[in-house]
Amino acid sequence: MLYRSLFAICLLFAVAVPVAAHPAPFSYLDIAFRNGQIEGSLTVHIIDVAHAAGITPPEQLLDRNFLGPRRQQIADMLAPRLMLRTDRRLKLEWTDVVAVPDEQALRLTYRVSREQPGALTIDTDLFPYDPNHQTFVNIYEGDQLRQQMIFAATTAEHTYYLGTTEGALAVMKTFIPSGIHHIMIGPDHILFLVGLLLLGGTWGALLRIVTAFTVGHSLTLSLAALNYVSPSPSIIEPAIALSIVFVGADNLVRGKGRDLRAAAAAVFGLVHGFGFANVLRDFGLPREALGWSLFSFNVGVEIGQLMIVIAVAWLLEVVRSRSTAAAHRVAYAGSVIVIAAGTYWFVQRVFFPGGV
């Protein structure tokens, strides 16, 4: 297997270091989803185990008679340091602990019966005494190697999404709420939408505006999240602020002229899409579920956007139905606020990017 080859390579480098040094500060974890359960193995160097268990010399662990009565003790010691979680932390059933003399290692096998999750969160710091220690993880679905990763002491936990129906549902469960949350906490995106809606119009006109914005930001969100185009946030964030200023100014000067809001929504939607992508990139796209995660995040953004549009459009319609003059005053005052906020954000993001 791949980890055995890596282990052998690491041992070759050990020849060049003093005998007292740790020859291979690595562990290897296999996680396999097979036959309705999770199973796999954990391979650890005897020096690490001996240090953690207070055994001297470490080579005693390669003796079957010495290892036999200590198998459960070793498994119990390592179990809290290996976290596999679905909606709860999984309890591993250790099935064997054997010595691997050729690799100066122990191999522990485990399983979690009747467990077929859509996603699995992994975290491990097996031997905290050694800050250089790393754990190489191989994830299998059936016999197919799907992903590899490396955990060090400071590595954050990682969630793996399976290529199954359950996996797709798990992705949606994570990324749709994330998309809703992002647009709800993004005052610049919200104010841009509000600015587009201030002058009202028929529901058909508002639908065209929202659709244009959706098409625009969906395109650039996809391109940027997949790293086809990656403009700097130092350009995108001020551009988003300018788009807000434009919308407010257009509301004040347009009068009875041509309604450009749908065109503006499409053009500036491209810019806002890059802003969404920066957040999604920081959140982390699982490479084994790129399509589903990107689709789900975008659906979440659209749901949040729709909630805002319906609420704002309804409130403005209530005002307009009671007093046309009041509706004009609200549109005028709102547009001034939009311009002021956009100008403030532009100045802040260009001249004070670190905050004022």
JOKA-V471923 format. One record per backbone hydrogen bond with DSSP energy under -0.5 kcal/mol. NH is the residue of the N-H (numbers start at 0). CO is the residue of the C=O. Records with the same first field share a line. If there is no record, write none. Layout:
BEGIN
NH->CO  CO
END
This chain:
BEGIN
3->0
4->0
5->1
6->2
7->3
8->4
9->5
10->6
11->7
12->8
13->9
14->10  11
15->12
16->13
20->17
22->20
25->23
26->133
27->42
28->135
29->27  40
30->137
31->38
32->139
33->31  36
36->33
37->111
38->31
39->109
40->29
41->107
42->27
43->41  105
45->103
48->44
49->45
50->46
51->47
52->48
53->49
54->49
59->56
60->57
61->58
62->59
63->61
66->62
67->63
68->64
69->66
70->66  67
73->69
74->70
75->71
76->72
77->73
78->74
79->75
80->77
81->78
82->80  122
83->81
84->120
85->87
89->83
91->89
92->110
93->91
94->108
95->108
97->106
99->104
102->99
103->100
104->99
105->43
106->97
107->41  105
108->95
109->39
110->92
111->37
114->35  111
119->159
120->84
121->157
122->82
124->80
129->126
130->128
132->129
133->24
134->150
135->26  133
136->134  148
137->28
138->146
139->30
140->143
141->32  139
143->140
144->142
145->138  143
146->138
148->136
150->134
154->151
157->121
159->119  157
161->117  159
163->161
167->163
168->164
169->165
170->166
171->167
172->168
173->169
174->170
175->171
177->173
178->174
179->175
180->176
181->177
182->178
183->179
184->180
185->182
186->184
189->185
190->186
191->187
192->188
193->189
194->190
195->191
196->192  193
197->193
199->196
205->201
206->202
207->203
208->204
209->205
210->206
211->207
212->208
213->209
214->210
215->211
216->212
217->213
218->214
219->215
220->216
221->217
222->218
223->219
224->220
225->221
226->223
227->222
228->222
234->231
235->231
236->232
238->234
239->235
240->236
241->237
242->238
243->239
244->240
245->241
246->242
247->243
248->244
249->245
250->246
251->247
252->248
253->249
254->250
256->253
259->257
263->259
264->260
265->261
266->262
267->263
268->264
269->265  266
270->266
271->267
272->268
273->269  270
274->270
275->271
276->272
277->273
278->274
279->275
280->276
281->277
282->278
283->279
285->283
288->285
289->286
292->288
293->289
294->290
295->291
296->292
297->293
298->294
299->295
300->296
301->297
302->298
303->299
304->300
305->301
306->302
307->303
308->304
309->305
310->306
311->307
312->308
313->309
314->310
315->311
316->312
317->313
318->314
319->315
320->316
321->317  318
322->318
326->322
327->323
328->324
329->325
330->326
331->327
332->328
333->329
334->330
335->331
336->332
337->333
338->334
339->335
340->336
341->337
342->338
343->339
344->340
345->341
346->342
347->343
348->344
349->345
350->346
351->346  347
354->351
END
